[in-house]
Amino acid sequence: MTAFTSPSSGCIGTSKLFYFSTKHCPKRPGCRASYPHKTRSHLVTASDSRVSASGAASHPVIKLMACDIDGTILNSQSGISSDNVAAVKALIDDTEVLFVPATGKSRVGALRAMAELGERLQQIHPNGCPGVFLQGLLVFGANGEVVHENKCNAQLAQTVTGIAKDMNVPLIAYSRDSIVCERKHDYMDLLPTYHEPAATEVGDWEKAFDRQPLNKFIFMAEPETIDEMRPLVAEKVGSAGNLTQAQSNMLEVLPPNSSKGDGVRRLLRNVGVHPDNVLAIGDAENDLELLSMVGYSCAVGNALPSVKSVARFTDIPSNDDHGVAHTIQRFILNKLALVE
């Protein structure tokens, strides 16, 4: 038997032990995961819902958790709490739920930011951690393979770099797990604080267009400057790109028709999970599409009002109060204990 003690933070309440019987995990060969005593015959396969005492389908079974990184599983100091680590490890080791990052960060940056949890994810996914990265522009499937990649075309790249030069605003571009810039600026010293790779100078943007894929661009400036320039950038970019923000001091430009939600939808097709069977949690504008499409949408306490307006569950503690641990305990671990 395997036991998980609920996180100790006051937001979750009295510590409890939940027990699950141990058996082989079919999703991860070699993994000794734990599951409820009840078998899959106790689930309604067609609708993926739990069966109530009367035999009627009730709430959809959660099969996948899509978790934002900055502002959600990371606290305001860009660190991850021991409560959040313990809860996600229990989710990984003691349930059938697939945990995946869904973030604007690069994959290397996301795993680095999650510290020991990132190391654990790499251990159980030796071929590469599945997840949605770069705001849905780079999606890795169940076996670590790239199932989707989108990049800025030359016209969008020229428009964005032209705006940066005209407005004299620092600009970076993500190229998969690396970051490039025309020339370095003090703002780029912030990147390591977000656990992202340091930016590499390319000398001239025109050289970068042909040399490597540029998935997205980010303007970096004070929040007031970003707020002022966003309408102007939106006008010049038009329908050729999407604008979004995960941080107040960064304005991101993505290829058109792309979002974190679109990336998660592509991942779900790869792993064979319906959106109704997904729990997602986030805090910022770039989480809106994702939270609008899943069965269990959660906004941490520090989330923007616009995010809380689309989330189904808004009574979640903040990222500084272990909101992710609370969510896992409430919606997954507690419910598994009830079917014992």
WOTA-V627878 format. One record per backbone hydrogen bond with DSSP energy under -0.5 kcal/mol. NH is the residue of the N-H (numbers start at 0). CO is the residue of the C=O. Records with the same first field share a line. If there is no record, write none. Layout:
NH->CO, CO
This chain:
1->19
3->17
5->15
11->8
12->8
17->3
19->1
20->34
22->32
24->30
25->23
30->27
32->22, 30
33->92
34->20
41->38
42->39
43->48
44->42
47->43
48->43
49->58
50->41
51->49, 55
54->51
57->49
60->47
62->60, 276
63->276
64->97
65->63, 278
66->64, 99
67->65, 280
71->68
72->67, 68
73->68
74->78
77->74
84->80
85->81
86->82
87->83
88->84
89->85
90->86
91->87
92->88
93->89
94->90
97->62
98->96
99->64, 97
100->129
101->66
102->131
109->105
110->106
111->107
112->108
113->109
114->111
116->113
117->113
118->114
119->115
120->116
121->117
122->118
123->119
124->120
127->124
130->139
131->100
132->130, 137
133->104
134->102
135->102, 132
136->132, 133
137->132
138->147
139->130
140->144
143->140
146->138, 144
147->138
149->136
151->213
156->152
157->153
158->154
159->155
160->156
161->157
162->158
163->159
164->160
165->161
166->162
167->163
168->163
169->219
171->217
172->179
173->215
174->177
177->174
178->197
179->172
180->199
181->170
187->184
188->185
189->186
190->187
192->189
193->189, 190
194->191
195->190
199->178
201->180
202->181
203->201
206->203
207->203, 204
208->204
209->205
210->206
211->207
214->173, 212
215->173
216->252
217->171
218->250
219->169
220->248
224->221
225->221
226->222
227->223
228->224
229->225
230->226
232->228
233->229
234->230
235->231
236->232
237->233
239->236
240->237
241->253
243->251
249->246
250->218
251->243
252->216
253->241, 251
254->214
255->239
257->254
262->258
263->259
264->260
265->261
266->262
267->263
268->264
269->265
270->266
271->267
272->267
276->273
277->274
278->63
279->277, 295
280->65
281->297
285->244
286->283
287->284
290->286
291->287
292->288, 289
293->289
294->274
295->277
296->294
297->279, 295
298->312
299->281
300->316
302->299
303->282
306->303
307->303
308->304
309->305, 306
310->306
311->296
312->296
313->311
315->298
320->317
321->318
322->317
325->321
326->322
327->323
328->324
329->325
330->326
331->327
332->327
333->328
335->331
336->332
337->333
338->334, 335
339->336
